[in-house]
């Protein structure tokens, strides 16, 4: 587990889809506080979750971060002993387990709506159903049979959540880019990339005479990707924007 102060990292979030269908592949909220889809070209920093592209990702900055808790582990299972064998236990790795908890100063309801909903029924994969009114855009995008981007419901295994025009890729969840700040002007620190992360928690701490904070929790079962940037943030090569293939799951 590693803990970073907000001043030590810059944090960006994107969807897991690099395609740009006509309906948009960026998640935002509108004036009626519904989660909906739009285009990344209409983004302002911190107001939406843009599509996975190096130039659009800058508008997905998570601002006013006070701390980031990064937990890297695996989910495993004890196997054995077997009949006729010595009493030796061994652990078998089932999947990766990466959890990112972000604490930030709360000043709007953006993350409340992303986690709790409601979702605009026109942009929801299941249409106008009860789930559209009681859940948010926790699981990223899912493409419908008509090759149209929708906000996912979360009841489909990520293996089956394919990206548009690329059946070998998955667009499940969100991608987090943790940019470690360099300790000098001549050094280049790495970007820690968490792939296919679902939003699994959102809490708010209230304080009568202080700053109200919120904590966002993202969980991924896909192996993270430490990335050494070759360009400044916002330029080609500053982070890993390659789509997650089915083979990685």
Helices and strands as residue ranges (DSSP letters): E 2-5, G 6-8, E 9-15, E 26-29, E 35-38, G 40-42, E 48-49, G 57-60, E 65-79, E 90-105, H 110-116, G 121-123, H 130-134, E 141-143, E 149-151, G 158-160, E 162-163, E 166-170, E 174-180, E 190-205, E 213-220, E 225-228, E 244-245, G 246-248
